[in-house]
Amino acid sequence: MENDYQAQAKVFKALCDPKRLAILAQLRSGEKCACVLQEPLDLTQSGLSYHMKILCDSGIVIGRQEGKWTHYRLSATGREHAVALLQALTTPDAAEPKKAEC
């Protein structure tokens, strides 16, 4: 059960940082090389790598190696998983709600 929560937390961790949101905004227009992502965000290569690892670990972004550069794109499967996860976590159970006992 704990592993499920850890995997779910990766999705939300990917979305809770302004730099990562800016990266996602850039990727909305299509695949981008790491060198293209790095400059407008004023990130070092290691800083970008850190954020990209979190985004890729969440499944929201996919990376592919081409020569010495990695190219990143949004993952439709990752997006669908994130949306389904948010919906599942915020939808009440169909059963009659239990009253909280104090």
C-alpha positions in Angstrom: 0.0 0.0 0.0 2.8 2.4 0.9 4.4 1.9 -2.6 1.1 3.0 -4.2 1.2 6.2 -2.2 4.8 6.8 -3.1 4.1 6.3 -6.8 1.1 8.6 -6.6 3.2 11.3 -4.8 5.7 11.3 -7.7 2.9 12.6 -10.0 2.0 15.5 -7.6 5.7 16.2 -6.8 6.2 16.8 -10.6 3.5 19.4 -10.6 4.3 21.3 -7.4 7.3 23.4 -8.6 7.2 26.6 -10.7 10.3 25.6 -12.8 8.7 22.2 -13.6 5.4 23.9 -14.5 7.4 26.2 -16.8 9.1 23.2 -18.4 5.7 21.6 -19.0 4.5 24.8 -20.6 7.4 24.8 -23.0 6.8 21.1 -23.9 3.2 21.8 -24.8 4.4 23.1 -28.2 6.3 19.9 -28.9 9.5 17.9 -28.2 12.4 20.0 -27.0 16.1 19.4 -26.6 17.5 19.9 -23.1 19.6 22.7 -24.4 16.5 24.6 -25.6 14.7 24.1 -22.2 17.7 25.2 -20.2 18.2 28.7 -21.4 14.9 30.5 -20.9 14.5 29.0 -17.4 18.0 30.2 -16.3 18.9 26.7 -15.2 22.3 25.0 -15.0 22.6 21.7 -16.8 22.5 19.9 -13.4 19.4 22.0 -12.3 17.6 21.0 -15.5 18.6 17.4 -15.1 17.2 17.4 -11.5 13.8 18.7 -12.7 13.7 16.4 -15.7 14.3 13.4 -13.6 11.3 14.2 -11.4 9.1 14.9 -14.5 10.2 11.6 -16.2 9.9 9.6 -12.9 6.3 10.8 -12.7 5.6 9.5 -16.2 4.3 12.9 -17.4 7.4 13.5 -19.6 9.4 11.1 -21.7 13.0 11.6 -22.7 15.0 10.1 -25.6 18.7 10.3 -26.1 20.1 11.6 -29.4 23.8 12.0 -29.4 24.9 13.9 -26.3 21.5 15.6 -25.9 18.3 14.3 -24.5 15.0 15.4 -26.1 11.9 15.6 -24.0 8.2 15.5 -24.8 4.9 15.2 -22.9 3.5 11.8 -22.4 -0.2 11.3 -23.3 -0.2 8.1 -21.1 1.3 10.0 -18.2 -1.2 12.8 -18.6 -4.1 10.4 -18.6 -2.7 8.7 -15.5 -2.3 12.0 -13.7 -5.8 13.1 -14.5 -7.3 9.7 -13.5 -5.3 9.8 -10.3 -6.5 13.2 -9.3 -10.1 12.3 -10.2 -9.9 9.1 -8.1 -8.4 10.8 -5.1 -11.0 13.6 -5.1 -14.1 11.6 -5.8 -16.0 10.4 -2.8 -16.7 6.7 -2.5 -20.1 5.7 -3.8 -21.0 4.1 -0.4 -22.9 6.1 2.2 -20.4 8.4 3.9 -19.4 7.4 7.4 -19.8 10.0 10.1 -16.6 10.9 11.8 -16.4 9.9 15.4 -14.7 12.2 17.9 
